[in-house]
Amino acid sequence: MEFRFIAGSPALDFVNTVDWEGDTPAESERLTDYATLLEWATTSGTIEKKVAAKLATLAKADPSAAARAYGAALRARAAIRTMMRETAEAGRPSRAATEAFNRLLRSALAHAAVNPQGPARWSWEDADEDLTSPLWPVLWSGAELLASKEASLIRECSADRCGWMYVDRSRPGNRRWCEMETCGNRAKARRHYARTKTG
């Protein structure tokens, strides 16, 4: 499975694992099961490969639990998407979206701890024992972004049936597309075709 990391935030890259139409997943689902969730998490660097290997063993031993964790991941993705989209459109999310996100965040932060070995840094306790742990750093990333000055830079791709999101760190602050090479070029091609057809 090929994943793309263009958003400038793990939380938004997680949102971008499917194409969107409004707040509804449209097509091109890249997280097709728990195994692909682990693949995304290791590729994105949000969990270590040794943790993913232990989680894969747990998932194989208990497919029902893995299916529940996979379902929880898709629901979390939708909640993050709503939170981020409302922030992009209105400058801040609704109360309902915030409450839904905060419920997920509180559950994740129950496992957060400062690692006492070496320079102090965040770690996640029992990450290799809980099948939902790939979501914890994603939710934390989302909280950090929403609480930062860069919350005002959250954008949604202007292309139809894409809905990917990103942090617009371009110098003029007018980035319109998730990627110029994909959605941007398709939009240019459509405009060119429309001009030649009416010309």
C-alpha positions in Angstrom: 0.0 0.0 0.0 1.4 3.4 -1.0 0.8 6.2 1.5 1.4 9.9 0.9 2.6 12.3 3.6 2.0 15.8 2.3 0.0 17.4 5.1 2.7 18.6 7.5 1.0 16.9 10.5 0.5 13.2 11.3 -3.1 13.9 12.3 -3.8 15.4 8.8 -1.9 12.7 7.1 -4.1 10.2 8.9 -7.2 12.1 7.6 -5.7 11.8 4.1 -5.8 8.0 4.1 -9.0 8.2 2.2 -10.6 10.7 -0.2 -13.5 12.7 1.2 -16.8 14.2 0.0 -17.7 16.6 2.7 -17.3 14.7 6.0 -18.0 11.3 4.4 -15.3 9.0 3.0 -15.7 8.9 -0.7 -13.4 6.3 -2.2 -9.8 5.2 -2.4 -9.7 3.8 1.1 -6.1 3.1 2.0 -6.8 1.7 5.5 -8.5 -1.5 4.5 -7.9 -3.5 7.7 -5.9 -3.5 10.9 -2.8 -4.6 9.1 -2.8 -1.6 6.8 -3.4 0.6 9.9 -0.2 -0.7 11.3 1.6 -0.2 8.0 0.5 3.4 7.9 1.6 4.0 11.5 5.1 2.6 11.0 5.5 4.3 7.6 4.5 7.6 9.2 6.8 7.1 12.1 4.1 7.4 14.7 4.9 4.0 16.2 8.1 1.9 16.2 8.3 -1.2 14.1 8.9 -3.4 17.1 5.7 -2.1 18.7 3.9 -2.8 15.4 5.2 -6.3 15.3 3.9 -7.0 18.7 0.5 -5.5 17.8 0.4 -7.6 14.7 0.9 -10.7 16.8 -1.9 -9.7 19.1 -4.2 -8.9 16.2 -3.5 -12.3 14.6 -4.4 -14.0 18.0 -7.6 -12.1 18.4 -9.1 -11.1 15.0 -12.3 -9.8 16.6 -10.3 -7.4 18.8 -8.3 -6.3 15.8 -11.6 -5.6 13.9 -12.9 -3.5 16.7 -9.6 -1.5 16.9 -9.8 -1.0 13.1 -13.3 0.3 13.4 -12.3 2.6 16.2 -9.5 4.0 14.0 -12.0 4.8 11.2 -14.3 6.6 13.7 -11.4 8.5 15.1 -10.3 9.5 11.6 -13.8 10.9 10.9 -13.8 12.8 14.2 -10.4 14.3 13.5 -11.5 15.2 10.0 -14.6 17.0 11.3 -12.6 18.9 13.9 -10.0 20.0 11.3 -12.5 20.9 8.6 -14.5 23.1 10.9 -11.4 24.8 12.0 -10.3 25.4 8.4 -13.8 26.7 7.4 -14.9 28.7 10.5 -11.7 29.3 12.4 -12.7 27.0 15.3 -14.6 23.8 15.6 -18.1 23.3 16.9 -18.8 22.2 20.5 -20.0 18.8 19.2 -16.8 18.2 17.2 -14.7 19.4 20.1 -16.4 17.1 22.6 -16.0 14.1 20.3 -12.4 14.8 19.7 -11.7 15.4 23.4 -13.2 12.1 24.4 -10.7 10.4 22.1 -7.9 12.6 23.3 -8.5 11.8 26.9 -8.5 8.1 26.3 -5.1 8.5 24.5 -3.5 10.7 27.1 -4.3 8.2 29.8 -1.3 6.3 28.3 1.0 9.3 27.9 4.1 9.5 30.1 7.5 11.2 30.2 10.3 8.8 29.5 12.8 9.2 32.3 15.7 7.7 30.3 17.9 10.2 28.6 16.5 13.6 27.6 12.9 13.9 28.7 10.4 13.0 26.0 6.9 11.7 25.6 6.3 8.0 25.5 3.3 5.8 25.4 2.9 3.2 28.1 1.6 -0.2 27.1 1.6 0.7 23.4 2.6 -2.8 22.4 -0.3 -4.3 24.5 -3.3 -2.1 23.2 -4.5 -2.5 19.7 -5.7 1.1 19.6 -2.3 2.5 20.4 -1.5 3.6 16.8 -4.2 6.3 17.3 -2.6 7.8 20.4 0.2 9.8 18.8 -2.1 10.8 15.9 -4.6 12.3 18.4 -1.8 14.0 20.3 -0.5 15.5 17.0 -4.0 16.8 16.2 -4.3 18.4 19.7 -0.9 20.1 19.3 -1.8 21.5 15.9 -5.2 22.7 17.0 -3.6 24.4 20.0 -0.9 26.1 18.0 -0.7 29.2 15.9 -0.7 27.0 12.9 -4.4 26.1 13.4 -5.2 29.1 11.3 -3.1 27.5 8.4 -5.2 24.3 8.2 -6.6 24.0 4.7 -8.7 21.6 2.6 -7.8 20.7 -1.0 -9.9 22.7 -3.4 -10.4 19.7 -5.7 -13.7 17.9 -5.9 -13.9 14.5 -4.2 -10.5 14.9 -2.6 -11.0 16.5 0.7 -7.3 16.0 1.8 -6.1 18.5 4.4 -2.8 20.1 5.0 -1.0 22.9 6.9 -0.4 25.7 4.4 3.2 26.8 5.2 3.7 28.4 1.7 5.2 31.8 1.9 2.2 33.6 0.3 -0.2 31.4 2.2 -2.4 30.7 -0.8 -1.8 26.9 -1.4 -5.0 25.5 -3.0 -4.2 21.9 -3.6 -3.0 18.9 -1.5 -0.4 18.4 -4.3 0.1 20.3 -7.4 1.3 17.1 -9.1 -2.2 15.5 -8.6 -5.2 17.6 -7.9 -3.6 20.9 -9.1 -2.6 19.4 -12.5 -6.0 17.8 -12.9 -7.7 21.1 -12.2 -5.5 22.8 -14.8 -6.3 20.2 -17.4 -10.0 20.6 -16.8 -9.7 24.4 -17.2 -7.7 24.0 -20.4 -10.2 21.5 -21.8 -13.1 23.8 -21.0 -11.4 26.8 -22.7 -10.6 24.7 -25.9 -14.2 23.4 -26.0 -15.8 26.8 -25.8 -13.1 28.6 -27.8 
